């Protein structure tokens, strides 16, 4: 018997029609299609729209859309699925789906319309961008102040700026902080956000500034090969992390006691195309280069090959954006060479830094042997150099003096010059250093530079002179040349002086001074902490009507307890000193309080009376 016959038998026995059709297996006949009839609701074909959106459409509450649908990409995806579902139904759409589509369009429209809907929509257009777009926007901000201001606008930007950018703009750590290097290697997108990197010494007491998530994510190196020394592992991690920092702009190396030197990381560092500033504090930077015989021989340390031999053969490219380089020795004598040299430094500067504007080289250790700068002056040429600082170097009498003269004559753009090379004789040609504004050198070098002839009547815009020593009866040439710049020189800082009479002659040569630091007195026969006589310095102060700041000499008495009789007497004397200073130098605002205390006396007026106040100077 067929399924239809079984259905008729069941109906005859009194079974309901629906149950009879199901038990017999007969197919349910659908009514013939009609053009004027919509498909039955029970036969609508479902489409894979997210459950939250489908439930929202069925319930008719279009305002109850999940928060993630504020993202235009999510709204576009939902709208596309909704339209596909409508196409399968013969382009028939229900009222709930119509309201949902309008809601999705309101999310998408501000991002595709050439004009925002209103001012509120325009203000919210930034926060409605995807996280990837916001991250790219924040990527171009370097200032910490700008990042904090942007993070305070809303919670969404805060969640992007703080953990991904603000904590990575400046990192300060030690070379043995393997967790930091591993974190940057494992997260290259976060390593790209590093702009400033400062590697401090392992024995330094300065705190490390590292991202918060580093401590949580990283582990130690106990699973590494124990045959490899730990410093070799650290060196490899630093080099690999530097390859991830593609936008690094400032690099500072202040690590002197570690086995890893700047020479080990410099080839990788100079592959950073956006590098602008490099600051090196390492005694090994002044060590001589290996001789040609053993240059490519393998150097070993406890059975392992060092990286210095491998880096010698790496060809590093030029860094066109690198404009500032500073190289100096560390405070301690650890790893200091007995025969210091500038070979490594001049190779680094001449070969890879063609566009330098600031160069500082300082050898602070006073030893029998100091670096010689003959080759540096002969080979070094930087057309854009504006700031040059050379400390504690020397030149040979045969070729060094001439090389130094040609070096200064070739750099006509120099504005700030610190030239401390001991005894040196310069014979500068006419019109040398036409843009010089600040000069720090010895007395003999200052005479050579200031006496350089000029073809026209214009003089250099010289404003500041530092490092001079007065006394000994050899100041006539110096004072005569300073008189030429009497109208432009505003600041003079002496290293030492013999008598007050020497300072008086200097004041008469430069009467427009507003800042004067007399330094230390060479022939000081008085007590170290005894105040100077105001009457003795009155003539000097009266010669400087524009003087506002005076350092190197203190006139005021120290006191601790106002209630004691001796301290009240000192306060009374200080009042007399303040009145005398206000009379002799009306514009004087600041003088020293005592030697080495870091405090200054601020002078002022309260009506007709002179007022003084002791404050600590913030360096």
C-alpha positions in Angstrom: 0.0 0.0 0.0 1.3 3.4 -0.9 1.7 6.4 1.4 -1.6 7.9 0.1 -3.5 4.7 0.9 -2.1 4.5 4.4 -3.2 8.1 5.0 -6.7 7.4 3.9 -7.0 4.4 6.2 -5.7 6.4 9.2 -8.2 9.2 8.4 -11.0 6.6 8.3 -10.0 5.4 11.8 -10.4 8.9 13.2 -6.7 10.1 13.3 -6.3 13.8 12.8 -5.2 14.9 9.4 -1.8 16.3 10.3 -0.8 13.2 12.3 -2.1 10.9 9.6 0.1 12.6 7.0 3.2 12.4 9.2 2.7 8.7 10.1 2.1 7.7 6.5 5.1 9.6 5.1 3.1 11.4 2.5 4.4 14.5 1.2 2.7 17.7 2.1 1.4 19.4 -1.0 2.2 23.1 -1.1 -0.4 25.4 -2.6 0.3 26.6 -6.1 2.4 29.7 -6.3 0.6 33.0 -6.9 2.0 36.3 -8.0 -0.1 38.2 -5.6 0.7 35.9 -2.6 3.8 36.3 -0.4 5.6 33.2 0.7 4.4 31.7 3.9 6.3 32.8 7.0 7.0 29.2 8.0 8.9 28.6 4.6 11.2 31.7 4.7 14.8 30.6 4.2 17.1 31.9 7.0 20.5 33.6 6.2 23.6 33.5 8.4 23.2 36.9 9.9 24.6 37.3 13.4 22.3 36.1 16.1 22.2 39.5 17.9 21.2 41.3 14.7 18.5 38.6 13.8 17.0 38.8 17.2 17.0 42.5 17.1 15.1 42.5 13.7 12.6 40.0 15.0 11.9 41.9 18.2 11.6 45.2 16.2 14.0 47.1 18.6 16.4 48.6 16.2 18.0 50.8 18.8 19.2 47.7 20.7 22.2 47.1 18.4 25.4 45.7 19.9 28.1 48.3 20.6 30.4 46.6 18.0 28.1 47.7 15.2 29.4 51.3 15.7 32.3 50.1 13.7 31.5 51.0 10.0 33.1 47.8 8.7 30.9 45.7 10.9 27.9 47.7 9.9 28.7 47.2 6.3 29.1 43.5 6.7 25.7 43.2 8.4 24.0 45.4 5.8 25.4 43.2 3.0 24.1 40.0 4.6 20.7 41.7 5.1 20.5 42.6 1.5 21.5 39.1 0.3 18.7 37.7 2.5 16.2 40.2 0.9 17.3 39.2 -2.6 16.6 35.5 -1.9 13.1 36.4 -0.8 12.2 38.1 -4.0 13.3 41.6 -2.7 10.5 41.6 -0.1 11.7 43.2 3.2 9.9 43.4 6.5 9.4 46.5 8.5 11.9 45.4 11.2 14.6 44.7 8.6 13.9 48.1 7.0 14.4 49.8 10.3 17.6 47.8 10.8 19.0 48.8 7.4 18.4 52.5 8.1 20.2 52.1 11.4 23.2 50.5 9.7 23.2 53.1 7.0 23.4 55.9 9.6 26.6 54.3 10.9 28.2 54.0 7.4 27.1 57.3 5.9 29.5 59.6 7.8 32.5 57.7 6.4 31.4 57.8 2.7 29.7 61.1 2.5 31.8 64.1 1.4 30.1 66.3 4.0 29.3 65.2 7.5 25.7 65.1 8.5 26.1 67.6 11.3 28.6 69.1 13.7 28.2 66.3 16.2 28.9 63.7 13.5 32.0 65.6 12.5 33.3 65.6 16.0 32.7 61.9 16.4 34.2 60.9 13.0 37.7 60.3 14.5 36.5 58.0 17.2 34.4 56.0 14.7 37.5 55.0 12.8 38.8 51.4 13.1 41.5 50.7 15.7 44.0 50.1 12.9 43.4 53.6 11.5 43.6 55.2 14.9 46.9 53.4 15.6 48.4 54.7 12.4 47.3 58.3 13.3 48.8 58.1 16.8 52.0 56.6 15.2 52.9 60.0 13.8 52.9 61.7 17.2 56.2 61.9 19.1 55.7 64.5 21.8 54.7 63.1 25.2 52.5 66.1 25.8 50.6 65.5 22.6 50.1 61.9 23.4 48.7 62.6 26.8 46.4 65.3 25.4 45.0 62.8 22.9 44.7 60.1 25.5 42.5 62.3 27.7 39.9 62.9 25.0 38.1 59.6 25.3 38.4 56.1 26.6 38.9 54.5 23.2 41.8 56.7 22.3 43.2 56.2 25.8 43.2 52.4 25.3 45.2 52.9 22.1 47.6 55.7 23.2 48.7 54.5 26.6 49.6 50.9 26.2 50.8 51.0 22.6 52.5 54.4 22.2 53.1 56.4 25.3 55.0 53.6 27.1 57.1 52.9 24.0 58.2 56.4 22.9 61.1 56.4 25.4 62.7 53.2 26.8 65.6 53.2 29.3 67.0 49.9 30.2 70.3 48.0 30.8 72.0 45.7 28.3 71.3 42.7 30.5 67.5 43.4 30.5 66.8 40.4 28.2 63.1 40.6 28.9 62.9 44.0 27.2 64.8 42.9 24.1 62.7 39.7 23.8 59.5 41.7 24.1 60.5 44.0 21.3 61.6 41.1 19.1 58.3 39.3 19.7 56.2 42.4 19.0 57.7 44.2 16.0 54.7 46.5 15.6 55.3 47.8 19.1 59.0 48.0 18.5 58.2 50.4 15.6 56.7 52.8 18.2 60.1 53.3 20.0 61.6 56.8 19.2 64.2 57.2 22.0 66.3 54.4 23.4 68.8 54.9 26.3 71.0 52.0 27.3 72.4 52.7 30.7 75.2 51.0 32.6 74.6 47.8 34.5 75.8 49.4 37.7 73.8 52.5 37.2 71.3 53.6 39.9 69.0 55.2 37.4 65.6 53.5 37.2 64.6 51.5 34.2 61.7 52.9 32.1 60.1 50.0 30.3 56.5 49.2 29.2 54.3 47.6 31.9 53.5 44.5 29.8 57.1 43.5 29.6 57.3 42.0 33.1 54.2 39.9 32.6 55.0 38.4 29.2 58.7 37.6 29.1 60.7 34.8 30.7 64.3 34.2 31.4 67.0 32.5 29.2 67.4 29.3 31.2 66.5 27.2 28.2 69.3 28.7 26.1 72.5 26.9 25.2 74.6 27.0 28.3 77.8 26.9 26.2 77.1 30.4 25.0 78.1 33.2 27.4 75.3 35.4 28.7 76.8 38.6 27.2 76.8 37.0 23.7 73.1 36.3 24.2 72.5 39.8 25.3 74.4 41.2 22.4 72.4 39.2 19.9 69.1 40.2 21.5 70.1 43.9 21.4 71.1 43.7 17.7 67.9 41.8 16.8 65.8 44.3 18.7 67.4 47.2 16.9 66.4 45.7 13.6 62.8 46.0 14.7 63.0 49.7 15.7 62.6 51.0 12.2 61.5 54.5 13.4 64.2 55.1 16.1 65.3 58.7 16.1 67.5 59.1 19.3 69.9 56.5 20.6 72.0 57.0 23.8 74.6 54.5 25.0 76.0 55.1 28.5 77.3 51.6 29.2 81.0 51.3 30.2 81.3 48.3 32.5 79.5 45.8 30.3 81.4 43.5 27.9 79.2 44.8 25.1 80.5 48.0 23.6 79.0 50.5 21.2 81.2 49.0 18.4 79.2 45.8 18.6 75.8 47.4 18.0 76.8 50.4 15.7 76.6 48.5 12.4 73.0 47.5 13.1 72.2 50.9 14.6 73.2 52.8 11.5 70.7 50.8 9.4 67.9 52.8 11.1 67.0 55.3 8.3 65.2 57.8 10.7 68.1 58.1 13.2 68.8 61.7 14.1 70.8 61.8 17.3 73.4 59.6 18.8 75.0 60.0 22.2 77.9 57.7 23.3 79.4 57.6 26.7 82.0 54.8 26.6 85.7 54.7 27.2 86.2 52.1 24.5 85.2 54.6 21.9 88.6 56.2 22.3 90.6 52.9 22.0 92.8 52.5 18.9 91.6 50.4 15.9 93.1 46.9 15.5 96.2 46.8 13.4 95.9 45.4 9.8 97.7 42.2 10.8 95.2 41.1 13.4 92.2 43.0 12.2 90.4 39.9 10.9 91.7 37.5 13.4 89.2 36.0 15.7 89.3 37.4 19.2 88.0 35.1 21.9 86.7 35.6 25.4 86.5 32.4 27.5 86.2 30.3 24.3 83.6 32.4 22.5 84.1 34.7 19.5 83.4 38.4 20.1 81.3 40.5 17.8 83.9 43.2 17.3 85.7 41.1 14.7 82.5 40.3 12.8 81.4 43.9 12.8 84.6 45.1 11.3 83.7 43.6 8.0 80.1 44.8 7.9 79.5 47.6 5.5 77.2 50.1 7.1 75.4 52.7 4.9 75.2 56.4 5.3 72.6 57.9 7.6 71.5 61.1 5.9 69.1 62.2 8.7 71.7 61.8 11.4 72.5 65.4 12.4 73.8 65.2 16.0 76.6 63.0 17.4 78.2 63.3 20.9 81.1 61.0 22.0 82.6 61.3 25.5 84.3 59.3 28.1 82.7 57.8 31.2 83.5 59.0 34.7 85.4 55.9 35.7 88.7 54.6 34.3 87.3 51.2 33.5 88.3 49.9 30.0 90.2 53.2 29.3 93.0 52.7 26.8 96.5 53.7 27.7 97.0 55.1 24.2 93.7 56.8 23.3 92.9 57.6 19.7 90.2 59.2 17.5 90.4 56.6 14.8 87.1 54.9 15.5 85.3 58.2 16.0 86.6 59.8 12.8 85.8 56.6 10.8 82.3 56.7 12.1 81.7 60.4 11.4 83.5 60.7 8.1 82.0 57.5 6.6 78.4 57.5 7.8 77.4 61.1 8.9 77.6 63.5 5.9 75.0 65.9 7.2 76.1 66.7 10.7 75.0 69.9 12.3 76.1 69.2 15.9 79.3 67.4 16.9 80.7 67.0 20.5 83.8 65.1 21.4 85.0 65.1 25.0 87.9 63.3 26.6 87.6 64.2 30.3 90.4 62.2 31.8 93.6 64.1 32.5 96.3 61.6 31.8 99.8 61.7 30.2 98.3 60.6 26.9 95.3 62.3 25.3 93.9 61.8 21.8 95.6 63.6 18.9 93.3 65.3 16.4 95.6 65.8 13.4 93.9 63.3 11.1 90.4 64.4 12.4 91.1 68.0 11.3 92.6 66.9 8.0 89.8 64.6 6.9 86.7 65.9 8.6 84.5 68.2 6.5 80.8 68.8 7.2 79.3 71.8 5.3 76.2 72.1 7.6 78.1 72.0 10.9 76.8 74.7 13.3 77.8 73.4 16.8 81.3 72.0 17.5 82.7 71.0 20.9 86.2 69.5 21.2 87.5 69.0 24.8 91.0 67.9 26.0 92.5 67.0 22.6 95.9 68.1 21.2 97.6 68.8 17.9 101.2 68.3 16.8 103.2 71.4 16.1 104.2 70.3 12.5 100.9 69.4 10.8 98.3 69.8 13.6 98.2 73.6 13.8 97.8 74.0 10.1 95.1 71.3 9.9 93.1 72.9 12.7 93.3 76.3 11.0 92.1 74.9 7.7 89.3 73.0 9.5 87.9 76.1 11.1 88.3 78.1 7.9 86.3 75.4 6.0 83.3 75.5 8.4 81.9 79.0 7.8 78.5 78.0 9.3 79.8 77.5 12.8 77.7 79.3 15.4 78.8 77.6 18.7 82.4 76.7 19.1 84.1 75.0 22.1 87.8 74.6 21.2 89.8 73.3 24.2 93.0 71.9 22.7 95.6 73.2 25.1 98.4 75.3 23.6 97.7 75.8 19.9 98.5 78.6 17.5 95.9 79.5 14.8 96.5 81.7 11.8 92.9 82.0 10.4 92.4 83.6 7.0 90.3 86.7 6.5 86.5 86.3 7.0 86.7 83.1 8.9 83.8 82.0 11.2 81.5 84.9 10.1 78.4 83.5 12.0 80.1 82.8 15.3 77.8 83.5 18.3 79.3 81.6 21.2 83.0 80.9 21.8 84.4 78.7 24.6 88.2 78.4 24.5 91.5 79.5 26.2 92.8 83.1 26.2 95.3 82.5 23.3 92.7 80.8 21.0 90.2 83.6 21.7 92.8 86.2 20.7 93.5 84.3 17.4 89.8 84.1 16.5 88.8 87.6 17.6 91.7 89.2 15.8 90.9 87.5 12.5 90.6 90.3 9.9 87.4 91.1 8.1 87.1 92.5 4.5 84.0 94.6 5.3 83.1 96.6 8.3 80.6 94.1 9.7 81.6 92.1 12.7 80.6 88.7 13.9 77.3 88.4 15.9 79.3 87.2 19.0 77.2 87.2 22.1 78.9 84.9 24.6 82.6 84.2 25.6 83.4 81.4 28.0 86.5 79.6 29.5 88.9 82.6 29.8 91.5 83.1 32.5 92.4 86.6 33.4 95.6 87.7 35.1 99.3 87.4 34.7 99.8 90.6 32.8 98.8 89.0 29.4 95.3 90.3 29.0 96.0 93.4 26.9 95.5 91.6 23.5 92.4 89.9 24.7 90.8 93.0 26.1 91.6 95.0 23.0 89.9 92.4 20.8 86.9 92.2 23.1 86.4 95.9 22.8 85.6 95.4 19.1 82.6 93.4 20.1 81.6 95.7 23.0 78.1 96.2 21.6 77.3 92.6 20.9 78.8 90.6 23.8 76.2 90.1 26.5 77.6 87.2 28.5 81.1 86.3 29.7 82.0 83.3 31.9 85.5 83.2 33.2 87.4 80.1 34.4 89.5 82.1 36.9 90.8 85.6 37.7 93.7 86.9 39.9 92.5 90.3 41.2 89.4 92.4 41.1 91.3 94.9 39.0 91.4 92.3 36.2 87.6 92.0 36.2 87.3 95.8 36.3 89.3 96.0 33.0 87.1 93.4 31.5 84.0 95.3 32.5 85.4 98.5 30.8 86.0 96.5 27.6 82.5 95.0 27.5 80.1 97.5 29.2 76.9 95.9 27.8 77.2 92.7 29.7 74.0 91.3 31.2 75.6 88.0 32.6 79.0 87.8 34.3 80.5 84.8 35.9 84.0 85.5 37.3 84.8 81.9 38.2 87.3 81.2 40.9 89.9 83.5 42.3 93.4 82.2 41.7 95.1 84.1 44.5 92.5 83.8 47.2 94.2 84.7 50.5 91.0 85.2 52.5 88.9 82.6 54.1 87.1 80.3 51.7 83.6 81.1 52.9 84.1 84.7 53.8 81.9 87.2 51.8 83.5 89.5 49.4 83.7 93.3 50.1 80.9 95.2 48.4 83.0 98.3 48.3 85.8 96.5 46.5 83.4 95.4 43.7 81.4 98.6 43.6 83.5 100.1 40.8 83.1 96.9 38.7 79.3 96.9 39.2 79.1 100.6 38.4 80.8 99.9 35.0 78.1 97.4 34.0 74.8 99.3 34.0 73.0 96.4 32.1 74.2 93.6 34.4 71.3 91.4 35.7 73.1 88.2 36.9 76.5 87.9 38.7 78.1 84.6 39.6 81.4 83.6 41.2 81.4 86.0 44.1 79.1 86.2 47.1 78.4 89.2 49.3 75.8 87.9 51.8 76.4 86.3 55.2 74.9 82.9 55.9 72.5 82.5 58.8 70.3 79.7 60.2 68.3 81.0 63.2 66.6 84.3 63.1 66.1 84.4 66.9 69.8 84.4 67.8 71.7 87.6 68.2 74.5 86.8 65.8 72.1 85.8 63.0 70.1 89.1 63.5 73.4 90.9 63.1 74.1 89.1 59.9 70.7 89.8 58.5 71.2 93.5 59.2 74.5 93.4 57.3 72.8 91.6 54.4 70.2 94.4 54.3 73.1 96.9 53.9 74.7 94.8 51.2 71.4 94.6 49.2 71.0 98.4 49.5 74.6 98.9 48.2 74.1 96.5 45.3 70.8 98.2 44.3 72.6 101.5 44.3 75.6 100.5 42.3 73.8 98.2 39.8 70.0 98.9 39.6 69.2 96.1 37.2 71.1 93.3 39.2 68.6 90.6 40.0 70.6 87.5 41.0 73.9 86.9 42.9 75.4 83.9 44.6 74.5 83.2 48.2 77.5 81.1 49.2 80.2 78.9 47.6 78.9 75.5 46.5 75.6 75.7 48.2 73.5 75.9 45.0 71.6 78.8 46.4 71.2 82.3 45.0 69.9 85.6 46.3 67.1 87.3 44.4 67.2 91.0 44.6 64.2 93.3 44.2 62.6 96.5 45.5 59.6 97.0 47.8 58.8 100.7 47.2 62.0 102.6 48.2 63.5 99.8 50.2 65.7 97.0 48.8 64.4 93.4 49.2 66.4 90.2 49.0 65.3 86.5 49.2 67.4 83.3 49.3 66.3 80.6 46.8 67.7 77.3 45.6 68.8 77.3 42.0 67.2 74.6 39.8 69.8 73.2 37.4 
